[in-house]
Amino acid sequence: MDEHFNVIGKLQGTGNTGCSVLLEGHLDTVFSFGDVKGIETDAEGRIHCPGICDDTRAIAANLAVLRAFKAANLRPVHDIYFCGTVCEEGLGGMKGMAWTLDQLKDKTNLLATISIDGATAEIFYANATGMIDLEVTIEGPGGHAWTACERVSAIHTAGLAIAEIAKIVPPKDPKTTLTVSLIEGGQAIHAIAQKAVFKINARSNSQAALNEIEEQIYHAIRRGVEIEQKKEGGEGELSLSIEKTLDVPAGSQPDDAAIIQLAKLATQAVGRNYKFLPGGCTNTNMSIERGIPAVTLGRGGEEYGTHTLKEWFNPKGVYACEQKSILMLSVLAGLDGVIAPLDKA
């Protein structure tokens, strides 16, 4: 366990090649302490518990893969790292995966990463949707709504800035989105607001498009402040601060990349039809940013209500997830006396 509480283990390869492959799932869920009251299994075999799918199931899957390698005496040529990572969800922003990759870069030549996240045994992701969160704070002198009526208002300014943001038209290809998601401010119903805070989420399948939309957002916010500050009779000075609270990189891999083709073949080999989804904001983002071939595979089984208190997981046929991981690891890392390892993915 490292200083961040990532858990990392290594299955030693027989070849002493200095190369490795990583299999990981994230340890954190979206729920607070106390949300999980217990685990129940219904008559249909569905396991009811917040976080049972995302991503508790991945940790169980990856431990099963490790046990399978040991029980069957499968000896990889390259090393295989098994990791449980932290800080994937929410404002964690995949930092646990980033910390893990940064630790490993001086220890091994990491050829590829496989993450387990997302639903079903058919779905996989191999490209990265980037994401930013911004927190905008506007402050002014405030005052009495009647006697100080000429003063600038932090809430009016926020409204003007949001109106300017609403004029931005993100590109549809590459898919890019933005929304003002939260807003709060003011101190009394009969007062000019001294402070307003609002938050913005923007995403894109292209880093260039995400950078462009970010610049447009900054311009829109400053324009809103300018309009309020220059209004007729606008007394007092406004202050503006913009904090980027989350920054997850976007990226892509060519469709003919070996890691993508291998994910397709492994899915077919276990009797499933693959579904290669565009984008996706998973721990794979951090590998792609560093130029490491990467894929995120679905957890297998059937699931419902992820990120809600009604979350459940049905493990029927779930073994397809582990089968795919074993197949892909065996091809990437090789098996002593059976399969030659890859030099790159």
Backbone torsions as a table, in degrees:
resi	resn	phi	psi	omega
1	MET	NA	130.5	-178.1
2	ASP	-91.8	-175.8	-176.1
3	GLU	-65.8	-20.1	179.8
4	HIS	-93.2	-5.0	-177.1
5	PHE	81.1	13.5	162.5
6	ASN	-63.5	145.0	176.7
7	VAL	-113.1	124.4	-172.7
8	ILE	-130.5	130.4	175.2
9	GLY	-134.4	158.2	-177.4
10	LYS	-128.1	131.8	168.2
11	LEU	-94.8	110.4	-172.4
12	GLN	-67.0	129.7	176.0
13	GLY	-79.6	157.9	-178.3
14	THR	-81.5	-18.4	-171.1
15	GLY	-89.1	-10.7	-175.7
16	ASN	47.9	47.2	-173.6
17	THR	-84.8	-16.5	-173.8
18	GLY	79.1	3.6	179.2
19	CYS	-108.6	159.6	-178.2
20	SER	-156.1	168.3	173.4
21	VAL	-130.1	146.1	-177.6
22	LEU	-114.0	133.2	170.6
23	LEU	-118.6	126.0	-175.1
24	GLU	-146.3	160.2	169.2
25	GLY	-144.5	158.7	-176.6
26	HIS	-94.1	144.2	-174.3
27	LEU	-82.9	-27.6	-172.3
28	ASP	-84.4	153.9	171.6
29	THR	-121.2	177.2	-178.9
30	VAL	-85.1	-4.0	-169.2
31	PHE	-93.0	152.4	178.3
32	SER	-86.0	160.1	174.2
33	PHE	-59.2	133.8	-178.6
34	GLY	101.0	-17.9	179.4
35	ASP	-69.8	-32.2	-179.0
36	VAL	-87.0	111.9	-177.3
37	LYS	-94.9	-17.1	-178.0
38	GLY	161.1	179.2	179.9
39	ILE	-122.3	129.3	179.1
40	GLU	-126.6	141.6	174.9
41	THR	-114.5	124.4	-176.4
42	ASP	-87.8	-178.4	-174.8
43	ALA	-63.9	-22.7	180.0
44	GLU	-92.6	5.9	177.4
45	GLY	84.8	7.9	179.3
46	ARG	-80.5	133.8	-178.2
47	ILE	-96.4	118.7	-176.7
48	HIS	-100.8	119.9	177.7
49	CYS	-176.0	131.2	175.0
50	PRO	-58.6	127.8	-180.0
51	GLY	88.5	-0.2	-176.8
52	ILE	-63.4	-30.2	178.2
53	CYS	-91.4	-59.9	-169.7
54	ASP	-102.6	96.8	5.2
55	ASP	-130.6	29.4	179.3
56	THR	-54.9	-40.8	179.8
57	ARG	-57.9	-37.1	-179.1
58	ALA	-64.2	-39.7	179.9
59	ILE	-64.2	-43.3	177.1
60	ALA	-61.2	-42.0	-179.4
61	ALA	-61.9	-45.1	-175.3
62	ASN	-71.8	-33.7	173.6
63	LEU	-65.6	-36.2	177.0
64	ALA	-64.9	-38.3	177.4
65	VAL	-63.4	-44.4	178.1
66	LEU	-60.7	-44.6	178.7
67	ARG	-62.8	-37.4	180.0
68	ALA	-64.8	-43.8	177.7
69	PHE	-58.5	-43.2	-176.8
70	LYS	-73.2	-41.7	-177.3
71	ALA	-66.9	-36.4	-179.1
72	ALA	-91.2	2.7	-179.2
73	ASN	54.4	42.6	174.5
74	LEU	-81.8	119.6	-173.4
75	ARG	-111.2	104.6	-179.7
76	PRO	-68.9	153.8	176.4
77	VAL	-82.1	-53.1	171.2
78	HIS	-79.0	160.0	173.6
79	ASP	-68.3	150.4	171.9
80	ILE	-121.7	124.0	174.9
81	TYR	-96.0	134.7	174.5
82	PHE	-112.8	124.5	-173.6
83	CYS	-133.8	141.2	165.9
84	GLY	-110.7	117.8	-172.0
85	THR	-106.1	155.0	179.6
86	VAL	-104.0	174.4	168.1
87	CYS	54.7	42.2	173.3
88	GLU	-87.4	-44.0	-173.0
89	GLU	-75.9	156.1	170.0
90	GLY	53.5	-135.1	-178.7
91	LEU	-73.6	-1.6	170.6
92	GLY	-60.1	-35.0	171.7
93	GLY	57.1	35.0	177.4
94	MET	65.2	21.8	-178.5
95	LYS	-65.0	-31.5	179.3
96	GLY	-60.9	-42.2	177.3
97	MET	-66.5	-41.0	178.9
98	ALA	-61.5	-44.4	178.3
99	TRP	-61.5	-41.8	-180.0
100	THR	-62.2	-47.3	-179.4
101	LEU	-63.9	-37.9	179.4
102	ASP	-66.7	-35.7	177.0
103	GLN	-67.2	-39.8	-173.9
104	LEU	-77.7	-21.0	-172.7
105	LYS	-62.4	-27.8	179.3
106	ASP	-91.2	-5.2	-177.0
107	LYS	-106.1	-24.0	-170.3
108	THR	-157.4	157.4	170.6
109	ASN	-90.5	97.4	-174.8
110	LEU	-79.1	112.3	-174.5
111	LEU	-81.8	-30.6	-176.2
112	ALA	-167.6	157.2	172.9
113	THR	-126.3	143.3	174.8
114	ILE	-122.8	122.0	176.4
115	SER	-109.7	147.3	175.4
116	ILE	-111.2	115.9	-178.6
117	ASP	-169.3	151.9	-178.4
118	GLY	90.7	165.0	-171.1
119	ALA	-84.7	157.8	168.4
120	THR	69.2	168.7	177.3
121	ALA	-93.9	-2.1	-177.3
122	GLU	-98.4	-35.5	-173.9
123	ILE	-74.1	139.8	166.9
124	PHE	-147.9	154.7	179.5
125	TYR	-119.1	141.3	176.7
126	ALA	-143.3	11.7	173.2
127	ASN	-130.9	163.2	-166.8
128	ALA	-120.2	122.1	170.6
129	THR	-85.2	121.2	178.4
130	GLY	-82.7	158.0	-176.0
131	MET	-151.1	139.8	170.8
132	ILE	-128.4	147.1	168.7
133	ASP	-119.4	134.1	178.1
134	LEU	-121.3	139.8	173.2
135	GLU	-115.2	118.9	-175.4
136	VAL	-107.3	126.4	178.7
137	THR	-121.2	125.1	178.6
138	ILE	-120.6	131.3	-179.5
139	GLU	-131.9	147.6	178.1
140	GLY	-145.2	-176.5	-175.3
141	PRO	-73.0	-25.7	-176.4
142	GLY	67.9	-173.2	179.2
143	GLY	151.2	179.9	179.6
144	HIS	-70.4	136.9	-175.9
145	ALA	-61.7	-23.9	-178.7
146	TRP	-101.2	-54.1	-172.8
147	THR	-78.2	-20.8	179.1
148	ALA	-115.4	34.4	-169.1
149	CYS	-64.4	-15.8	-179.0
150	GLU	-83.5	-9.6	-174.5
151	ARG	-74.1	151.4	177.1
152	VAL	-67.9	151.4	-177.1
153	SER	-117.4	132.1	177.4
154	ALA	-64.6	-39.0	-179.3
155	ILE	-70.8	-41.3	175.8
156	HIS	-58.4	-41.7	-179.9
157	THR	-62.9	-43.8	177.4
158	ALA	-59.7	-42.5	178.6
159	GLY	-61.9	-42.0	178.4
160	LEU	-64.9	-41.7	179.1
161	ALA	-63.6	-42.6	-180.0
162	ILE	-65.8	-37.1	176.8
163	ALA	-61.9	-38.6	177.2
164	GLU	-67.7	-38.9	177.2
165	ILE	-62.3	-38.3	-178.4
166	ALA	-64.6	-17.4	178.4
167	LYS	-80.4	-15.6	-178.8
168	ILE	-69.7	132.5	178.5
169	VAL	-111.8	102.2	-179.4
170	PRO	-68.3	151.6	177.0
171	PRO	-67.8	147.1	175.4
172	LYS	-84.0	-25.4	179.1
173	ASP	-140.2	110.2	1.9
174	PRO	-69.5	145.9	-177.5
175	LYS	-57.4	126.8	-178.1
176	THR	-140.4	136.4	-177.9
177	THR	-135.0	156.5	169.4
178	LEU	-152.4	150.4	177.3
179	THR	-154.1	143.2	166.7
180	VAL	-84.3	115.4	-166.2
181	SER	-102.6	-28.2	-177.7
182	LEU	-141.7	146.2	176.2
183	ILE	-150.5	142.8	175.6
184	GLU	-155.7	160.1	178.0
185	GLY	164.2	179.6	-179.5
186	GLY	81.2	165.4	-178.5
187	GLN	-132.9	-17.1	178.9
188	ALA	-162.8	151.6	-176.7
189	ILE	-68.1	-23.1	-179.3
190	HIS	-107.1	32.9	-178.0
191	ALA	-136.3	149.1	171.0
192	ILE	-74.7	130.6	-172.7
193	ALA	-64.6	129.3	174.4
194	GLN	-83.7	-25.5	-173.2
195	LYS	-148.1	140.1	172.6
196	ALA	-139.7	141.1	179.0
197	VAL	-130.7	131.0	172.0
198	PHE	-137.4	158.0	-174.6
199	LYS	-124.6	146.8	-174.1
200	ILE	-128.4	138.4	172.2
201	ASN	-119.9	129.7	176.0
202	ALA	-131.5	142.8	-178.4
203	ARG	-140.2	153.1	174.9
204	SER	-160.3	152.2	173.0
205	ASN	-81.6	-2.5	179.7
206	SER	-127.1	130.0	177.9
207	GLN	-65.3	-38.1	179.0
208	ALA	-62.9	-42.7	178.9
209	ALA	-67.2	-36.8	178.3
210	LEU	-65.8	-41.2	177.3
211	ASN	-62.4	-40.3	-179.4
212	GLU	-66.0	-44.5	-179.3
213	ILE	-67.0	-33.3	177.6
214	GLU	-63.0	-44.0	178.4
215	GLU	-63.3	-39.5	177.8
216	GLN	-64.1	-37.5	178.2
217	ILE	-64.0	-46.1	179.2
218	TYR	-58.9	-44.1	-179.7
219	HIS	-62.8	-42.2	-179.3
220	ALA	-63.4	-41.5	179.9
221	ILE	-64.2	-46.6	-179.4
222	ARG	-64.2	-34.2	177.2
223	ARG	-64.4	-42.0	177.6
224	GLY	-61.0	-42.7	177.7
225	VAL	-63.1	-42.4	-179.1
226	GLU	-61.9	-43.2	-179.1
227	ILE	-61.7	-45.6	-179.4
228	GLU	-68.1	-40.9	-177.5
229	GLN	-64.8	-34.2	-175.5
230	LYS	-95.7	5.3	-179.4
231	LYS	-64.2	155.8	-178.1
232	GLU	-61.0	125.8	179.5
233	GLY	77.2	10.6	-176.5
234	GLY	-70.0	102.8	-178.2
235	GLU	-95.0	147.4	177.3
236	GLY	91.7	162.3	-178.1
237	GLU	-108.0	137.9	175.7
238	LEU	-97.8	145.0	172.2
239	SER	-117.7	148.1	-177.0
240	LEU	-132.6	133.9	169.6
241	SER	-135.2	139.8	178.3
242	ILE	-125.5	119.1	180.0
243	GLU	-113.5	128.7	174.5
244	LYS	-86.6	109.5	-175.7
245	THR	-93.0	-12.6	178.6
246	LEU	-151.1	137.6	-179.3
247	ASP	-146.4	96.4	179.9
248	VAL	-108.2	124.1	-173.9
249	PRO	-73.0	148.9	172.1
250	ALA	-94.4	161.8	178.2
251	GLY	-179.5	171.3	-178.4
252	SER	-148.8	164.1	174.4
253	GLN	-129.3	148.3	179.6
254	PRO	-64.4	146.6	-177.8
255	ASP	-60.1	-25.4	180.0
256	ASP	-92.5	11.6	177.9
257	ALA	-59.8	143.0	-176.8
258	ALA	-58.4	-39.0	-177.4
259	ILE	-63.9	-35.7	179.0
260	ILE	-72.1	-44.5	179.1
261	GLN	-63.6	-37.2	179.1
262	LEU	-66.3	-40.5	178.0
263	ALA	-62.3	-39.6	177.7
264	LYS	-63.9	-47.5	-177.4
265	LEU	-66.2	-39.7	179.7
266	ALA	-64.7	-38.7	178.3
267	THR	-64.2	-43.6	177.9
268	GLN	-65.8	-35.9	-177.3
269	ALA	-64.7	-25.8	178.5
270	VAL	-97.1	15.2	173.0
271	GLY	82.5	23.0	179.6
272	ARG	-119.0	156.6	175.8
273	ASN	-97.1	120.2	-175.0
274	TYR	-71.3	151.1	173.7
275	LYS	-129.5	100.7	-179.3
276	PHE	-86.2	105.6	-175.0
277	LEU	-88.4	142.1	177.4
278	PRO	-72.4	149.5	176.8
279	GLY	63.5	-146.7	-177.3
280	GLY	112.8	129.8	-180.0
281	CYS	-110.0	93.4	-175.4
282	THR	-136.6	-179.6	177.6
283	ASN	-61.5	-18.5	175.7
284	THR	-58.0	-30.4	178.6
285	ASN	-51.2	-43.1	-174.0
286	MET	-70.5	-31.8	175.6
287	SER	-70.8	-45.7	-178.4
288	ILE	-60.7	-40.4	179.3
289	GLU	-58.7	-33.4	-177.6
290	ARG	-91.8	6.5	178.4
291	GLY	76.8	18.4	179.2
292	ILE	-96.3	123.6	176.7
293	PRO	-54.9	136.5	-172.1
294	ALA	-154.4	153.9	177.1
295	VAL	-149.1	148.0	172.1
296	THR	-114.4	122.2	-179.2
297	LEU	-101.7	146.7	176.5
298	GLY	-66.8	159.8	-172.1
299	ARG	-77.9	-10.5	-174.9
300	GLY	81.5	176.3	179.3
301	GLY	68.1	-161.2	179.7
302	GLU	-127.6	139.9	-177.9
303	GLU	-141.1	160.5	-177.9
304	TYR	-149.4	142.4	168.9
305	GLY	71.8	31.0	177.9
306	THR	-59.2	144.1	-176.3
307	HIS	67.3	19.4	172.8
308	THR	-129.7	163.8	179.5
309	LEU	-72.1	-10.3	179.4
310	LYS	-97.1	17.7	-177.1
311	GLU	-62.2	135.0	172.8
312	TRP	-142.0	160.2	-179.1
313	PHE	-134.1	131.2	175.6
314	ASN	-107.7	112.9	-174.5
315	PRO	-79.2	9.1	-179.2
316	LYS	-58.8	124.3	179.2
317	GLY	69.0	16.7	-171.7
318	VAL	-66.8	-23.3	-175.1
319	TYR	-59.3	-17.4	178.5
320	ALA	-59.2	-32.0	177.9
321	CYS	-62.7	-51.0	179.8
322	GLU	-63.5	-38.5	179.5
323	GLN	-59.8	-44.0	179.3
324	LYS	-63.1	-43.0	179.2
325	SER	-61.4	-43.3	-179.4
326	ILE	-63.8	-43.3	179.1
327	LEU	-61.7	-47.8	-176.7
328	MET	-67.3	-42.1	178.1
329	LEU	-63.1	-38.9	-179.2
330	SER	-65.0	-38.3	178.4
331	VAL	-73.0	-44.3	-176.0
332	LEU	-70.6	-46.3	-176.2
333	ALA	-92.0	-14.8	-176.6
334	GLY	76.7	160.6	174.6
335	LEU	-126.1	129.2	-175.1
336	ASP	-56.7	120.1	178.2
337	GLY	78.3	2.3	-177.0
338	VAL	-124.0	-56.3	-175.7
339	ILE	-130.9	130.1	175.4
340	ALA	-73.0	139.5	-178.6
341	PRO	-73.5	161.4	174.5
342	LEU	-85.0	147.3	174.0
343	ASP	-84.5	-24.4	176.5
344	LYS	-155.2	159.0	-179.0
345	ALA	-118.6	NA	NA
